[in-house]
Amino acid sequence: MEPIKVELREVNGQKKAVFTNVIPTAEQYDEMIEALGRTRGAIEPPVPADLPSGHAVTLHIEDAPRAEIGRELDGSSVLMLRHSRFGWLGFRFAEKSREWLIEGLIADAQNAQQKPNPQ
C-alpha cells in the first residue's frame, strides 16, 4: 500500500486534513483514526483526566444516536457509542465508574424534568 500523505491546513477558518497524494477509502480513514488515537494515547502530555476550565468542547449532535451495552467476564460494563465521524467508540467501566455514570445520568434526567422546556 502506498503511504498516505496528509497535511493539516486551515480552509475557510477551519482546520482540515488535506490528502496530497491519494483519496483514502472509508476503511483507510477508520485505520488512520484508530492509529492516531493509539498514538495520541501514548504521547506526553496525556489527555487531561479532567476537562480544563474554560475549554471549549465541540459538541457533535447525532441525528440517529446508537449505543450498545454489554458486560465483560470480570463484571465490568462495556458501553459502545456510535459517532458518525469517528465510528464506534468503546468504553469499559469498572463497578465504581459504572455507578458514577448511572448516578450522573439519573441526576441530569431528574434535573431536566424539573426545569421548564425553553421552547
PDB file as gemmi writes it, atoms N, CA and C in Angstrom:
CRYST1    1.000    1.000    1.000  90.00  90.00  90.00 P 1                      
ATOM      1  N   MET A   1       0.842  -1.181   0.000  1.00  0.00           N  
ATOM      2  CA  MET A   1       0.000   0.000   0.000  1.00  0.00           C  
ATOM      3  C   MET A   1       0.888   1.245   0.000  1.00  0.00           C  
ATOM      4  N   GLU A   2       0.539   2.193  -0.822  1.00  0.00           N  
ATOM      5  CA  GLU A   2       1.280   3.451  -0.895  1.00  0.00           C  
ATOM      6  C   GLU A   2       1.021   4.272   0.370  1.00  0.00           C  
ATOM      7  N   PRO A   3       2.067   4.896   0.941  1.00  0.00           N  
ATOM      8  CA  PRO A   3       1.850   5.748   2.114  1.00  0.00           C  
ATOM      9  C   PRO A   3       0.870   6.873   1.786  1.00  0.00           C  
ATOM     10  N   ILE A   4       0.064   7.210   2.755  1.00  0.00           N  
ATOM     11  CA  ILE A   4      -0.896   8.300   2.592  1.00  0.00           C  
ATOM     12  C   ILE A   4      -0.281   9.552   3.193  1.00  0.00           C  
ATOM     13  N   LYS A   5      -0.176  10.595   2.385  1.00  0.00           N  
ATOM     14  CA  LYS A   5       0.402  11.855   2.843  1.00  0.00           C  
ATOM     15  C   LYS A   5      -0.735  12.817   3.163  1.00  0.00           C  
ATOM     16  N   VAL A   6      -0.674  13.381   4.354  1.00  0.00           N  
ATOM     17  CA  VAL A   6      -1.741  14.282   4.794  1.00  0.00           C  
ATOM     18  C   VAL A   6      -1.119  15.535   5.395  1.00  0.00           C  
ATOM     19  N   GLU A   7      -1.747  16.662   5.130  1.00  0.00           N  
ATOM     20  CA  GLU A   7      -1.324  17.935   5.692  1.00  0.00           C  
ATOM     21  C   GLU A   7      -2.497  18.540   6.446  1.00  0.00           C  
ATOM     22  N   LEU A   8      -2.206  19.210   7.543  1.00  0.00           N  
ATOM     23  CA  LEU A   8      -3.226  19.929   8.293  1.00  0.00           C  
ATOM     24  C   LEU A   8      -3.204  21.373   7.797  1.00  0.00           C  
ATOM     25  N   ARG A   9      -4.304  21.807   7.187  1.00  0.00           N  
ATOM     26  CA  ARG A   9      -4.390  23.155   6.624  1.00  0.00           C  
ATOM     27  C   ARG A   9      -5.615  23.864   7.170  1.00  0.00           C  
ATOM     28  N   GLU A  10      -5.546  25.202   7.128  1.00  0.00           N  
ATOM     29  CA  GLU A  10      -6.709  25.986   7.501  1.00  0.00           C  
ATOM     30  C   GLU A  10      -7.450  26.352   6.218  1.00  0.00           C  
ATOM     31  N   VAL A  11      -8.722  25.951   6.152  1.00  0.00           N  
ATOM     32  CA  VAL A  11      -9.558  26.215   4.990  1.00  0.00           C  
ATOM     33  C   VAL A  11     -10.819  26.902   5.485  1.00  0.00           C  
ATOM     34  N   ASN A  12     -11.045  28.122   5.024  1.00  0.00           N  
ATOM     35  CA  ASN A  12     -12.220  28.908   5.446  1.00  0.00           C  
ATOM     36  C   ASN A  12     -12.330  28.986   6.964  1.00  0.00           C  
ATOM     37  N   GLY A  13     -11.197  29.174   7.632  1.00  0.00           N  
ATOM     38  CA  GLY A  13     -11.190  29.337   9.076  1.00  0.00           C  
ATOM     39  C   GLY A  13     -11.278  28.051   9.880  1.00  0.00           C  
ATOM     40  N   GLN A  14     -11.298  26.903   9.215  1.00  0.00           N  
ATOM     41  CA  GLN A  14     -11.363  25.614   9.909  1.00  0.00           C  
ATOM     42  C   GLN A  14     -10.159  24.772   9.532  1.00  0.00           C  
ATOM     43  N   LYS A  15      -9.633  24.030  10.519  1.00  0.00           N  
ATOM     44  CA  LYS A  15      -8.535  23.120  10.231  1.00  0.00           C  
ATOM     45  C   LYS A  15      -9.092  21.888   9.535  1.00  0.00           C  
ATOM     46  N   LYS A  16      -8.452  21.531   8.442  1.00  0.00           N  
ATOM     47  CA  LYS A  16      -8.879  20.384   7.642  1.00  0.00           C  
ATOM     48  C   LYS A  16      -7.674  19.505   7.358  1.00  0.00           C  
ATOM     49  N   ALA A  17      -7.913  18.203   7.273  1.00  0.00           N  
ATOM     50  CA  ALA A  17      -6.895  17.264   6.817  1.00  0.00           C  
ATOM     51  C   ALA A  17      -6.987  17.223   5.297  1.00  0.00           C  
ATOM     52  N   VAL A  18      -5.883  17.523   4.639  1.00  0.00           N  
ATOM     53  CA  VAL A  18      -5.852  17.541   3.180  1.00  0.00           C  
ATOM     54  C   VAL A  18      -4.890  16.449   2.728  1.00  0.00           C  
ATOM     55  N   PHE A  19      -5.388  15.535   1.920  1.00  0.00           N  
ATOM     56  CA  PHE A  19      -4.574  14.432   1.428  1.00  0.00           C  
ATOM     57  C   PHE A  19      -3.924  14.864   0.125  1.00  0.00           C  
ATOM     58  N   THR A  20      -2.613  14.681   0.053  1.00  0.00           N  
ATOM     59  CA  THR A  20      -1.868  15.245  -1.069  1.00  0.00           C  
ATOM     60  C   THR A  20      -1.552  14.250  -2.173  1.00  0.00           C  
ATOM     61  N   ASN A  21      -1.701  12.953  -1.918  1.00  0.00           N  
ATOM     62  CA  ASN A  21      -1.315  12.009  -2.972  1.00  0.00           C  
ATOM     63  C   ASN A  21      -2.384  10.973  -3.312  1.00  0.00           C  
ATOM     64  N   VAL A  22      -3.344  10.754  -2.451  1.00  0.00           N  
ATOM     65  CA  VAL A  22      -4.419   9.786  -2.725  1.00  0.00           C  
ATOM     66  C   VAL A  22      -5.682  10.242  -2.003  1.00  0.00           C  
ATOM     67  N   ILE A  23      -6.795   9.694  -2.406  1.00  0.00           N  
ATOM     68  CA  ILE A  23      -8.046   9.892  -1.665  1.00  0.00           C  
ATOM     69  C   ILE A  23      -8.301   8.598  -0.912  1.00  0.00           C  
ATOM     70  N   PRO A  24      -8.204   8.629   0.432  1.00  0.00           N  
ATOM     71  CA  PRO A  24      -8.360   7.401   1.209  1.00  0.00           C  
ATOM     72  C   PRO A  24      -9.771   6.825   1.112  1.00  0.00           C  
ATOM     73  N   THR A  25      -9.848   5.521   1.259  1.00  0.00           N  
ATOM     74  CA  THR A  25     -11.140   4.842   1.335  1.00  0.00           C  
ATOM     75  C   THR A  25     -11.681   4.997   2.755  1.00  0.00           C  
ATOM     76  N   ALA A  26     -12.952   4.654   2.943  1.00  0.00           N  
ATOM     77  CA  ALA A  26     -13.550   4.704   4.280  1.00  0.00           C  
ATOM     78  C   ALA A  26     -12.775   3.803   5.238  1.00  0.00           C  
ATOM     79  N   GLU A  27     -12.367   2.625   4.757  1.00  0.00           N  
ATOM     80  CA  GLU A  27     -11.602   1.707   5.600  1.00  0.00           C  
ATOM     81  C   GLU A  27     -10.258   2.316   6.001  1.00  0.00           C  
ATOM     82  N   GLN A  28      -9.609   3.001   5.076  1.00  0.00           N  
ATOM     83  CA  GLN A  28      -8.331   3.642   5.399  1.00  0.00           C  
ATOM     84  C   GLN A  28      -8.526   4.778   6.402  1.00  0.00           C  
ATOM     85  N   TYR A  29      -9.622   5.535   6.270  1.00  0.00           N  
ATOM     86  CA  TYR A  29      -9.923   6.559   7.272  1.00  0.00           C  
ATOM     87  C   TYR A  29     -10.074   5.919   8.651  1.00  0.00           C  
ATOM     88  N   ASP A  30     -10.833   4.831   8.739  1.00  0.00           N  
ATOM     89  CA  ASP A  30     -11.023   4.140  10.015  1.00  0.00           C  
ATOM     90  C   ASP A  30      -9.686   3.701  10.601  1.00  0.00           C  
ATOM     91  N   GLU A  31      -8.809   3.147   9.758  1.00  0.00           N  
ATOM     92  CA  GLU A  31      -7.493   2.703  10.216  1.00  0.00           C  
ATOM     93  C   GLU A  31      -6.659   3.881  10.709  1.00  0.00           C  
ATOM     94  N   MET A  32      -6.720   5.010   9.997  1.00  0.00           N  
ATOM     95  CA  MET A  32      -5.961   6.194  10.417  1.00  0.00           C  
ATOM     96  C   MET A  32      -6.476   6.746  11.745  1.00  0.00           C  
ATOM     97  N   ILE A  33      -7.798   6.805  11.899  1.00  0.00           N  
ATOM     98  CA  ILE A  33      -8.376   7.308  13.143  1.00  0.00           C  
ATOM     99  C   ILE A  33      -7.931   6.435  14.308  1.00  0.00           C  
ATOM    100  N   GLU A  34      -7.992   5.126  14.135  1.00  0.00           N  
ATOM    101  CA  GLU A  34      -7.569   4.193  15.175  1.00  0.00           C  
ATOM    102  C   GLU A  34      -6.089   4.378  15.492  1.00  0.00           C  
ATOM    103  N   ALA A  35      -5.253   4.479  14.463  1.00  0.00           N  
ATOM    104  CA  ALA A  35      -3.811   4.645  14.664  1.00  0.00           C  
ATOM    105  C   ALA A  35      -3.492   5.976  15.344  1.00  0.00           C  
ATOM    106  N   LEU A  36      -4.175   7.047  14.933  1.00  0.00           N  
ATOM    107  CA  LEU A  36      -3.956   8.349  15.563  1.00  0.00           C  
ATOM    108  C   LEU A  36      -4.367   8.317  17.039  1.00  0.00           C  
ATOM    109  N   GLY A  37      -5.466   7.646  17.347  1.00  0.00           N  
ATOM    110  CA  GLY A  37      -5.902   7.533  18.740  1.00  0.00           C  
ATOM    111  C   GLY A  37      -4.892   6.785  19.593  1.00  0.00           C  
ATOM    112  N   ARG A  38      -4.365   5.670  19.067  1.00  0.00           N  
ATOM    113  CA  ARG A  38      -3.346   4.906  19.809  1.00  0.00           C  
ATOM    114  C   ARG A  38      -2.094   5.756  20.018  1.00  0.00           C  
ATOM    115  N   THR A  39      -1.693   6.485  18.963  1.00  0.00           N  
ATOM    116  CA  THR A  39      -0.502   7.325  19.067  1.00  0.00           C  
ATOM    117  C   THR A  39      -0.715   8.432  20.087  1.00  0.00           C  
ATOM    118  N   ARG A  40      -1.873   9.097  20.022  1.00  0.00           N  
ATOM    119  CA  ARG A  40      -2.140  10.183  20.978  1.00  0.00           C  
ATOM    120  C   ARG A  40      -2.158   9.659  22.408  1.00  0.00           C  
ATOM    121  N   GLY A  41      -2.666   8.464  22.611  1.00  0.00           N  
ATOM    122  CA  GLY A  41      -2.709   7.884  23.946  1.00  0.00           C  
ATOM    123  C   GLY A  41      -1.348   7.556  24.516  1.00  0.00           C  
ATOM    124  N   ALA A  42      -0.335   7.485  23.660  1.00  0.00           N  
ATOM    125  CA  ALA A  42       0.997   7.090  24.106  1.00  0.00           C  
ATOM    126  C   ALA A  42       1.963   8.261  24.261  1.00  0.00           C  
ATOM    127  N   ILE A  43       1.560   9.478  23.916  1.00  0.00           N  
ATOM    128  CA  ILE A  43       2.498  10.601  23.980  1.00  0.00           C  
ATOM    129  C   ILE A  43       2.198  11.495  25.179  1.00  0.00           C  
ATOM    130  N   GLU A  44       3.190  12.317  25.518  1.00  0.00           N  
ATOM    131  CA  GLU A  44       3.067  13.272  26.614  1.00  0.00           C  
ATOM    132  C   GLU A  44       2.831  14.659  26.056  1.00  0.00           C  
ATOM    133  N   PRO A  45       2.101  15.506  26.724  1.00  0.00           N  
ATOM    134  CA  PRO A  45       1.343  15.189  27.930  1.00  0.00           C  
ATOM    135  C   PRO A  45       0.111  14.358  27.586  1.00  0.00           C  
ATOM    136  N   PRO A  46      -0.378  13.574  28.547  1.00  0.00           N  
ATOM    137  CA  PRO A  46      -1.573  12.771  28.273  1.00  0.00           C  
ATOM    138  C   PRO A  46      -2.813  13.661  28.154  1.00  0.00           C  
ATOM    139  N   VAL A  47      -3.862  13.084  27.623  1.00  0.00           N  
ATOM    140  CA  VAL A  47      -5.146  13.785  27.604  1.00  0.00           C  
ATOM    141  C   VAL A  47      -5.524  14.037  29.060  1.00  0.00           C  
ATOM    142  N   PRO A  48      -5.879  15.273  29.430  1.00  0.00           N  
ATOM    143  CA  PRO A  48      -6.196  15.559  30.835  1.00  0.00           C  
ATOM    144  C   PRO A  48      -7.342  14.683  31.354  1.00  0.00           C  
ATOM    145  N   ALA A  49      -7.217  14.255  32.610  1.00  0.00           N  
ATOM    146  CA  ALA A  49      -8.262  13.443  33.225  1.00  0.00           C  
ATOM    147  C   ALA A  49      -9.527  14.268  33.465  1.00  0.00           C  
ATOM    148  N   ASP A  50      -9.361  15.563  33.686  1.00  0.00           N  
ATOM    149  CA  ASP A  50     -10.497  16.457  33.905  1.00  0.00           C  
ATOM    150  C   ASP A  50     -10.565  17.463  32.771  1.00  0.00           C  
ATOM    151  N   LEU A  51     -11.776  17.881  32.451  1.00  0.00           N  
ATOM    152  CA  LEU A  51     -11.961  18.880  31.410  1.00  0.00           C  
ATOM    153  C   LEU A  51     -11.344  20.192  31.886  1.00  0.00           C  
ATOM    154  N   PRO A  52     -10.389  20.752  31.141  1.00  0.00           N  
ATOM    155  CA  PRO A  52      -9.756  22.007  31.565  1.00  0.00           C  
ATOM    156  C   PRO A  52     -10.782  23.129  31.677  1.00  0.00           C  
ATOM    157  N   SER A  53     -10.638  23.955  32.697  1.00  0.00           N  
ATOM    158  CA  SER A  53     -11.541  25.079  32.921  1.00  0.00           C  
ATOM    159  C   SER A  53     -11.521  26.014  31.721  1.00  0.00           C  
ATOM    160  N   GLY A  54     -12.700  26.359  31.246  1.00  0.00           N  
ATOM    161  CA  GLY A  54     -12.824  27.273  30.117  1.00  0.00           C  
ATOM    162  C   GLY A  54     -12.563  26.642  28.768  1.00  0.00           C  
ATOM    163  N   HIS A  55     -12.313  25.339  28.742  1.00  0.00           N  
ATOM    164  CA  HIS A  55     -12.031  24.653  27.475  1.00  0.00           C  
ATOM    165  C   HIS A  55     -13.312  24.546  26.652  1.00  0.00           C  
ATOM    166  N   ALA A  56     -13.259  24.985  25.414  1.00  0.00           N  
ATOM    167  CA  ALA A  56     -14.413  24.904  24.524  1.00  0.00           C  
ATOM    168  C   ALA A  56     -14.470  23.512  23.911  1.00  0.00           C  
ATOM    169  N   VAL A  57     -15.557  22.820  24.116  1.00  0.00           N  
ATOM    170  CA  VAL A  57     -15.753  21.485  23.561  1.00  0.00           C  
ATOM    171  C   VAL A  57     -16.735  21.590  22.413  1.00  0.00           C  
ATOM    172  N   THR A  58     -16.359  21.025  21.281  1.00  0.00           N  
ATOM    173  CA  THR A  58     -17.264  20.990  20.146  1.00  0.00           C  
ATOM    174  C   THR A  58     -18.223  19.825  20.350  1.00  0.00           C  
ATOM    175  N   LEU A  59     -19.489  20.138  20.533  1.00  0.00           N  
ATOM    176  CA  LEU A  59     -20.486  19.097  20.707  1.00  0.00           C  
ATOM    177  C   LEU A  59     -20.949  18.620  19.341  1.00  0.00           C  
ATOM    178  N   HIS A  60     -21.054  17.332  19.225  1.00  0.00           N  
ATOM    179  CA  HIS A  60     -21.487  16.728  17.974  1.00  0.00           C  
ATOM    180  C   HIS A  60     -22.896  16.187  18.174  1.00  0.00           C  
ATOM    181  N   ILE A  61     -23.834  16.659  17.385  1.00  0.00           N  
ATOM    182  CA  ILE A  61     -25.221  16.216  17.509  1.00  0.00           C  
ATOM    183  C   ILE A  61     -25.450  15.051  16.561  1.00  0.00           C  
ATOM    184  N   GLU A  62     -25.862  13.939  17.116  1.00  0.00           N  
ATOM    185  CA  GLU A  62     -26.135  12.742  16.317  1.00  0.00           C  
ATOM    186  C   GLU A  62     -27.608  12.728  15.933  1.00  0.00           C  
ATOM    187  N   ASP A  63     -27.889  12.633  14.637  1.00  0.00           N  
ATOM    188  CA  ASP A  63     -29.274  12.548  14.177  1.00  0.00           C  
ATOM    189  C   ASP A  63     -29.884  11.190  14.508  1.00  0.00           C  
ATOM    190  N   ALA A  64     -29.058  10.166  14.508  1.00  0.00           N  
ATOM    191  CA  ALA A  64     -29.540   8.812  14.797  1.00  0.00           C  
ATOM    192  C   ALA A  64     -28.578   8.155  15.795  1.00  0.00           C  
ATOM    193  N   PRO A  65     -28.641   8.579  17.074  1.00  0.00           N  
ATOM    194  CA  PRO A  65     -27.689   8.030  18.042  1.00  0.00           C  
ATOM    195  C   PRO A  65     -27.865   6.528  18.221  1.00  0.00           C  
ATOM    196  N   ARG A  66     -26.756   5.855  18.411  1.00  0.00           N  
ATOM    197  CA  ARG A  66     -26.767   4.409  18.628  1.00  0.00           C  
ATOM    198  C   ARG A  66     -25.830   4.091  19.771  1.00  0.00           C  
ATOM    199  N   ALA A  67     -26.210   3.116  20.549  1.00  0.00           N  
ATOM    200  CA  ALA A  67     -25.362   2.648  21.642  1.00  0.00           C  
ATOM    201  C   ALA A  67     -25.621   1.163  21.850  1.00  0.00           C  
ATOM    202  N   GLU A  68     -24.608   0.477  22.284  1.00  0.00           N  
ATOM    203  CA  GLU A  68     -24.715  -0.933  22.647  1.00  0.00           C  
ATOM    204  C   GLU A  68     -24.105  -1.072  24.034  1.00  0.00           C  
ATOM    205  N   ILE A  69     -24.720  -1.883  24.866  1.00  0.00           N  
ATOM    206  CA  ILE A  69     -24.229  -2.105  26.222  1.00  0.00           C  
ATOM    207  C   ILE A  69     -23.976  -3.586  26.404  1.00  0.00           C  
ATOM    208  N   GLY A  70     -22.850  -3.904  27.011  1.00  0.00           N  
ATOM    209  CA  GLY A  70     -22.501  -5.296  27.238  1.00  0.00           C  
ATOM    210  C   GLY A  70     -21.805  -5.460  28.576  1.00  0.00           C  
ATOM    211  N   ARG A  71     -21.420  -6.687  28.864  1.00  0.00           N  
ATOM    212  CA  ARG A  71     -20.767  -6.989  30.136  1.00  0.00           C  
ATOM    213  C   ARG A  71     -19.560  -7.873  29.867  1.00  0.00           C  
ATOM    214  N   GLU A  72     -18.454  -7.563  30.510  1.00  0.00           N  
ATOM    215  CA  GLU A  72     -17.238  -8.371  30.413  1.00  0.00           C  
ATOM    216  C   GLU A  72     -17.307  -9.503  31.436  1.00  0.00           C  
ATOM    217  N   LEU A  73     -16.456 -10.498  31.281  1.00  0.00           N  
ATOM    218  CA  LEU A  73     -16.438 -11.631  32.210  1.00  0.00           C  
ATOM    219  C   LEU A  73     -16.105 -11.209  33.633  1.00  0.00           C  
ATOM    220  N   ASP A  74     -15.340 -10.128  33.796  1.00  0.00           N  
ATOM    221  CA  ASP A  74     -14.973  -9.664  35.136  1.00  0.00           C  
ATOM    222  C   ASP A  74     -16.074  -8.822  35.784  1.00  0.00           C  
ATOM    223  N   GLY A  75     -17.214  -8.643  35.104  1.00  0.00           N  
ATOM    224  CA  GLY A  75     -18.333  -7.879  35.653  1.00  0.00           C  
ATOM    225  C   GLY A  75     -18.357  -6.423  35.247  1.00  0.00           C  
ATOM    226  N   SER A  76     -17.309  -5.942  34.588  1.00  0.00           N  
ATOM    227  CA  SER A  76     -17.311  -4.553  34.159  1.00  0.00           C  
ATOM    228  C   SER A  76     -18.286  -4.381  32.989  1.00  0.00           C  
ATOM    229  N   SER A  77     -18.774  -3.168  32.850  1.00  0.00           N  
ATOM    230  CA  SER A  77     -19.716  -2.853  31.771  1.00  0.00           C  
ATOM    231  C   SER A  77     -18.971  -2.278  30.580  1.00  0.00           C  
ATOM    232  N   VAL A  78     -19.494  -2.559  29.394  1.00  0.00           N  
ATOM    233  CA  VAL A  78     -18.939  -2.005  28.166  1.00  0.00           C  
ATOM    234  C   VAL A  78     -20.033  -1.173  27.509  1.00  0.00           C  
ATOM    235  N   LEU A  79     -19.702   0.060  27.214  1.00  0.00           N  
ATOM    236  CA  LEU A  79     -20.613   0.962  26.532  1.00  0.00           C  
ATOM    237  C   LEU A  79     -19.988   1.312  25.191  1.00  0.00           C  
ATOM    238  N   MET A  80     -20.680   0.977  24.113  1.00  0.00           N  
ATOM    239  CA  MET A  80     -20.232   1.300  22.764  1.00  0.00           C  
ATOM    240  C   MET A  80     -21.137   2.407  22.241  1.00  0.00           C  
ATOM    241  N   LEU A  81     -20.538   3.536  21.856  1.00  0.00           N  
ATOM    242  CA  LEU A  81     -21.284   4.670  21.323  1.00  0.00           C  
ATOM    243  C   LEU A  81     -20.884   4.881  19.869  1.00  0.00           C  
ATOM    244  N   ARG A  82     -21.877   5.056  19.011  1.00  0.00           N  
ATOM    245  CA  ARG A  82     -21.596   5.306  17.597  1.00  0.00           C  
ATOM    246  C   ARG A  82     -21.483   6.797  17.367  1.00  0.00           C  
ATOM    247  N   HIS A  83     -20.348   7.205  16.831  1.00  0.00           N  
ATOM    248  CA  HIS A  83     -20.113   8.594  16.451  1.00  0.00           C  
ATOM    249  C   HIS A  83     -20.034   8.611  14.933  1.00  0.00           C  
ATOM    250  N   SER A  84     -20.832   9.448  14.295  1.00  0.00           N  
ATOM    251  CA  SER A  84     -20.903   9.411  12.830  1.00  0.00           C  
ATOM    252  C   SER A  84     -19.598   9.831  12.156  1.00  0.00           C  
ATOM    253  N   ARG A  85     -18.700  10.457  12.868  1.00  0.00           N  
ATOM    254  CA  ARG A  85     -17.412  10.837  12.283  1.00  0.00           C  
ATOM    255  C   ARG A  85     -16.292   9.876  12.671  1.00  0.00           C  
ATOM    256  N   PHE A  86     -16.317   9.356  13.899  1.00  0.00           N  
ATOM    257  CA  PHE A  86     -15.205   8.547  14.403  1.00  0.00           C  
ATOM    258  C   PHE A  86     -15.519   7.066  14.503  1.00  0.00           C  
ATOM    259  N   GLY A  87     -16.731   6.682  14.179  1.00  0.00           N  
ATOM    260  CA  GLY A  87     -17.094   5.271  14.247  1.00  0.00           C  
ATOM    261  C   GLY A  87     -17.544   4.873  15.645  1.00  0.00           C  
ATOM    262  N   TRP A  88     -17.422   3.591  15.931  1.00  0.00           N  
ATOM    263  CA  TRP A  88     -17.843   3.073  17.235  1.00  0.00           C  
ATOM    264  C   TRP A  88     -16.724   3.281  18.238  1.00  0.00           C  
ATOM    265  N   LEU A  89     -17.058   3.912  19.360  1.00  0.00           N  
ATOM    266  CA  LEU A  89     -16.107   4.172  20.431  1.00  0.00           C  
ATOM    267  C   LEU A  89     -16.504   3.321  21.626  1.00  0.00           C  
ATOM    268  N   GLY A  90     -15.564   2.573  22.146  1.00  0.00           N  
ATOM    269  CA  GLY A  90     -15.854   1.670  23.251  1.00  0.00           C  
ATOM    270  C   GLY A  90     -15.284   2.174  24.560  1.00  0.00           C  
ATOM    271  N   PHE A  91     -16.089   2.037  25.620  1.00  0.00           N  
ATOM    272  CA  PHE A  91     -15.680   2.441  26.959  1.00  0.00           C  
ATOM    273  C   PHE A  91     -15.973   1.292  27.917  1.00  0.00           C  
ATOM    274  N   ARG A  92     -14.977   0.920  28.703  1.00  0.00           N  
ATOM    275  CA  ARG A  92     -15.143  -0.146  29.694  1.00  0.00           C  
ATOM    276  C   ARG A  92     -15.194   0.498  31.072  1.00  0.00           C  
ATOM    277  N   PHE A  93     -16.249   0.195  31.833  1.00  0.00           N  
ATOM    278  CA  PHE A  93     -16.467   0.800  33.133  1.00  0.00           C  
ATOM    279  C   PHE A  93     -16.417  -0.261  34.226  1.00  0.00           C  
ATOM    280  N   ALA A  94     -15.485  -0.090  35.174  1.00  0.00           N  
ATOM    281  CA  ALA A  94     -15.493  -0.921  36.369  1.00  0.00           C  
ATOM    282  C   ALA A  94     -16.704  -0.512  37.204  1.00  0.00           C  
ATOM    283  N   GLU A  95     -17.015  -1.267  38.246  1.00  0.00           N  
ATOM    284  CA  GLU A  95     -18.235  -1.042  39.020  1.00  0.00           C  
ATOM    285  C   GLU A  95     -18.354   0.386  39.538  1.00  0.00           C  
ATOM    286  N   LYS A  96     -17.301   0.955  40.145  1.00  0.00           N  
ATOM    287  CA  LYS A  96     -17.379   2.321  40.685  1.00  0.00           C  
ATOM    288  C   LYS A  96     -17.647   3.340  39.572  1.00  0.00           C  
ATOM    289  N   SER A  97     -16.979   3.172  38.453  1.00  0.00           N  
ATOM    290  CA  SER A  97     -17.184   4.094  37.336  1.00  0.00           C  
ATOM    291  C   SER A  97     -18.587   3.956  36.765  1.00  0.00           C  
ATOM    292  N   ARG A  98     -19.084   2.726  36.704  1.00  0.00           N  
ATOM    293  CA  ARG A  98     -20.441   2.484  36.200  1.00  0.00           C  
ATOM    294  C   ARG A  98     -21.453   3.171  37.116  1.00  0.00           C  
ATOM    295  N   GLU A  99     -21.279   3.048  38.427  1.00  0.00           N  
ATOM    296  CA  GLU A  99     -22.191   3.691  39.388  1.00  0.00           C  
ATOM    297  C   GLU A  99     -22.155   5.205  39.234  1.00  0.00           C  
ATOM    298  N   TRP A 100     -20.946   5.762  39.043  1.00  0.00           N  
ATOM    299  CA  TRP A 100     -20.805   7.204  38.864  1.00  0.00           C  
ATOM    300  C   TRP A 100     -21.556   7.660  37.617  1.00  0.00           C  
ATOM    301  N   LEU A 101     -21.421   6.911  36.530  1.00  0.00           N  
ATOM    302  CA  LEU A 101     -22.092   7.259  35.281  1.00  0.00           C  
ATOM    303  C   LEU A 101     -23.610   7.188  35.437  1.00  0.00           C  
ATOM    304  N   ILE A 102     -24.099   6.122  36.034  1.00  0.00           N  
ATOM    305  CA  ILE A 102     -25.548   5.951  36.226  1.00  0.00           C  
ATOM    306  C   ILE A 102     -26.101   7.072  37.097  1.00  0.00           C  
ATOM    307  N   GLU A 103     -25.432   7.354  38.215  1.00  0.00           N  
ATOM    308  CA  GLU A 103     -25.900   8.414  39.118  1.00  0.00           C  
ATOM    309  C   GLU A 103     -25.912   9.770  38.415  1.00  0.00           C  
ATOM    310  N   GLY A 104     -24.886  10.033  37.620  1.00  0.00           N  
ATOM    311  CA  GLY A 104     -24.824  11.304  36.900  1.00  0.00           C  
ATOM    312  C   GLY A 104     -25.929  11.441  35.870  1.00  0.00           C  
ATOM    313  N   LEU A 105     -26.204  10.375  35.122  1.00  0.00           N  
ATOM    314  CA  LEU A 105     -27.272  10.417  34.117  1.00  0.00           C  
ATOM    315  C   LEU A 105     -28.649  10.548  34.762  1.00  0.00           C  
ATOM    316  N   ILE A 106     -28.857   9.837  35.862  1.00  0.00           N  
ATOM    317  CA  ILE A 106     -30.141   9.939  36.578  1.00  0.00           C  
ATOM    318  C   ILE A 106     -30.329  11.348  37.120  1.00  0.00           C  
ATOM    319  N   ALA A 107     -29.295  11.908  37.751  1.00  0.00           N  
ATOM    320  CA  ALA A 107     -29.391  13.264  38.298  1.00  0.00           C  
ATOM    321  C   ALA A 107     -29.671  14.273  37.187  1.00  0.00           C  
ATOM    322  N   ASP A 108     -29.036  14.111  36.045  1.00  0.00           N  
ATOM    323  CA  ASP A 108     -29.260  15.020  34.922  1.00  0.00           C  
ATOM    324  C   ASP A 108     -30.688  14.901  34.405  1.00  0.00           C  
ATOM    325  N   ALA A 109     -31.200  13.671  34.299  1.00  0.00           N  
ATOM    326  CA  ALA A 109     -32.573  13.462  33.824  1.00  0.00           C  
ATOM    327  C   ALA A 109     -33.576  14.069  34.802  1.00  0.00           C  
ATOM    328  N   GLN A 110     -33.345  13.882  36.088  1.00  0.00           N  
ATOM    329  CA  GLN A 110     -34.258  14.445  37.095  1.00  0.00           C  
ATOM    330  C   GLN A 110     -34.207  15.964  37.065  1.00  0.00           C  
ATOM    331  N   ASN A 111     -33.024  16.510  36.890  1.00  0.00           N  
ATOM    332  CA  ASN A 111     -32.849  17.959  36.819  1.00  0.00           C  
ATOM    333  C   ASN A 111     -33.572  18.521  35.596  1.00  0.00           C  
ATOM    334  N   ALA A 112     -33.484  17.814  34.469  1.00  0.00           N  
ATOM    335  CA  ALA A 112     -34.139  18.256  33.240  1.00  0.00           C  
ATOM    336  C   ALA A 112     -35.652  18.243  33.378  1.00  0.00           C  
ATOM    337  N   GLN A 113     -36.199  17.293  34.144  1.00  0.00           N  
ATOM    338  CA  GLN A 113     -37.654  17.200  34.340  1.00  0.00           C  
ATOM    339  C   GLN A 113     -38.166  18.361  35.191  1.00  0.00           C  
ATOM    340  N   GLN A 114     -37.332  18.898  36.041  1.00  0.00           N  
ATOM    341  CA  GLN A 114     -37.752  19.969  36.948  1.00  0.00           C  
ATOM    342  C   GLN A 114     -37.706  21.348  36.304  1.00  0.00           C  
ATOM    343  N   LYS A 115     -36.994  21.467  35.193  1.00  0.00           N  
ATOM    344  CA  LYS A 115     -36.852  22.757  34.525  1.00  0.00           C  
ATOM    345  C   LYS A 115     -37.853  22.840  33.366  1.00  0.00           C  
ATOM    346  N   PRO A 116     -38.466  24.010  33.182  1.00  0.00           N  
ATOM    347  CA  PRO A 116     -39.365  24.155  32.035  1.00  0.00           C  
ATOM    348  C   PRO A 116     -38.606  24.084  30.726  1.00  0.00           C  
ATOM    349  N   ASN A 117     -39.251  23.546  29.704  1.00  0.00           N  
ATOM    350  CA  ASN A 117     -38.655  23.408  28.382  1.00  0.00           C  
ATOM    351  C   ASN A 117     -38.612  24.772  27.704  1.00  0.00           C  
ATOM    352  N   PRO A 118     -37.410  25.264  27.309  1.00  0.00           N  
ATOM    353  CA  PRO A 118     -37.304  26.615  26.711  1.00  0.00           C  
ATOM    354  C   PRO A 118     -37.696  26.635  25.237  1.00  0.00           C  
ATOM    355  N   GLN A 119     -38.977  26.450  24.932  1.00  0.00           N  
ATOM    356  CA  GLN A 119     -39.423  26.473  23.527  1.00  0.00           C  
ATOM    357  C   GLN A 119     -40.212  27.698  23.228  1.00  0.00           C  
TER     358      GLN A 119                                                      
END                                                                             
